[in-house]
Amino acid sequence: MRTLNIEISDFEYEKLGIKNDQLSFTDFVDIISREINRQNLRKSVELAKRYGLSDITLDEISAEIKAIRNNAAHS
């Protein structure tokens, strides 16, 4: 097994919620993946608000999906 040393700031360490100075690679990837997912979710919410998509109802979303599926079926 090999050891890899990665330096991060105290801020990043706290932000990522790292509790241990020694992690398996899998645990490290999980931590980073969760942070990337959080960032992507924040960006998605921001874009939805900016373009008015956050105001769409579930019925409107269902109607949009149905219309796209109908168009695809008839193409």
KEKOLMAR-79686 format. One record per residue: x, y, z of N, C-alpha, C, O, CB in turn; residue in one letter. Coordinates in pm, whole numbers, plus 50000, padded with zeros to 5 digits. Glycine has a CB too. Layout:
N
XYZXYZXYZXYZXYZA...
***
This chain:
75
500844988350000500005000050000500895012350000501965012450062499045000050122M500465022649931501235035049924500555045850007499355045150033501385039749778R501325055650049500805066850125500935079350040501955081649976501565068550261T499875087350040499855099749966499595111050064498625110550141498775099449854L500435121250063500245132750151499615144150073500095147749965501585137150215N498555149750127497875161050065497775172050168497335169850281496455156950011I498175184050128498075195350219496845203650184496595206850068499365204150212E496055206850288494925215750270494945225950383495545223750488493575207750267I494275237050360494255247450462493375243150579492555233950567493755260850402S493545249950692492685247250807491225249850773490325242650816493115255850928D490995260350693489625263550651489005252050573487875247950601489615276450566F489735246750475489235235450396489015223150483488035215950467490205232150282E489935220850574489845209450666488545210050745487825200150756491065209150762Y488245221850799487015223750876485785223150785484785216750818487045237250951E485875229850671484745230250577484335216250532483145213250520485105238750454K485315207750508485035194150462484625184850576484205173550553486245188550391L484745189650699484345181650814485255169750839484815159450890482935176750795G486515171050803487465160250822487755158950971488055168851037488775162550741I487675146851022487865144351165489165137251196489585136451312486715136151218K489815132051094490985123651115492075127451015491775129850898490625108651103N493305128051060494405131450970494795120050877495555121950782495605135751050D494285108150904494585096850818493275091050766492425086350843495395086050894Q493115091550633491905086750567492275076550461493365077050403491095098550504L491375067550437491555058850320491235067150196490565077450204490635045850328S491715062650083491435069749959489935070349934489395080649892492165063049840F489255059349960487805058749940487095069050028486185075849981487285044549972T487505070250154486895080150242487165094350191486275102850194487425078650386D488375096750145488725109850092487875113249970487355124349959490215110350055F487735103749879486915105949759485465108649800484825117349741486995093749665V484945101349898483575103649945483405117850000482405124449970483195093450053D484345122450078484285135950135484305146450025483495155650026485455138250233I485215145049932485315154549822484065154049734483575164449691486575151749737I483555142149707482345140749626481155147549691480365154149622482035125949603S481015146149822479915152849892480015167949878479015174749856479905148950042R481225173249890481405187749877481105192349735480465202649716482845191749915E481545184949636481245188449497479735187949473479195196649406481985178849399I479065177949527477615177049513476915188949578475955194349523477095164049574N477385193049696476815204849764476985217349677476045225149661477485207049902R478185219049622478445230649537477555230549414477005240949375479915231049496Q477405218949351476555217949233475085220549266474375226849187476705204149170N474645215849382473265218449423473055233349444472045238849400472935210649551L473995239949511473885254549531473825261849397473015271049381475075259849614R474655257949302474655264249170473325261849099472795270849035475825258949085K472805249649110471525246349047470385254749104469545259749030471215231549064S470375256149235469325264249300469465278849257468465285449228469425263149456V470695283749252470935297549209470445299749066469775309649037472425300949220E470765290548977470325291648838468805290548825468195297748746471005280948753L468215281648902466765280148899466085293048942465085297148883466305268448989A466605299549044466045312349089466255323148983465345330848954466685316749222K467455323548927467775333848828466865333048706466455343348652469225332548785R466545320948662465745319248541464275316248569463525312648478466335308248458Y463865317648694462465316048730461975301748733460775299248738461635323548635G462885292348731462485278248730462095273348869461425263048882463615269748676L462495280548971462175276249107460705278349139460205273449240463045283549208S459995285849052458585288549074457665278749001456445279649013458265302549030D458235269448925457445259848850456835249548944457515244549034458305252848742I455575246548924454895236649008455205222448958455695220748847453365239049010T454915212549040455105198548998454225195148879454635187548791454815189049114L453015200648876452135198248760452735203848632452655197548526450755204448784D453345215748641453985221648523455205213448480455445211648361454415236148553E455945208548575457105200048543456635187248475457215183148374457905196548671I455585181048529455045168748469454555171348327454755163048238453895163248555S453905182748306453405186148172454575188048074454495183747959452555199048177A455655194348120456835196248035457445182747997457795180447881457895204948107E457575173948095458135160648069457265152947971457765146647878458285152748201I455975153547992455035146647903455145151947760455155144147665453585148147954K455235165147745455355171147612456635166747544456625163647424455305186447621A457725166347616459005162247558458955147547517459445143747410460165164647658I458365139247602458245125047568457355123147446457655114847359457675117047686R456265130647438455385129747320456105133847193455975127347089454145138347339N456875144747201457645149347085458675138847044458875136546924458335162747115N459325132747139460335122547110459705110247046460285104146956461075118447238A458515106647093457825094847039457355097046896457245087546819456625091147127A457085109546859456585112746727457685116946630457395120546516455565123546736H458925116446675460035120546588460635108846516461585110546439461105127546667S
***
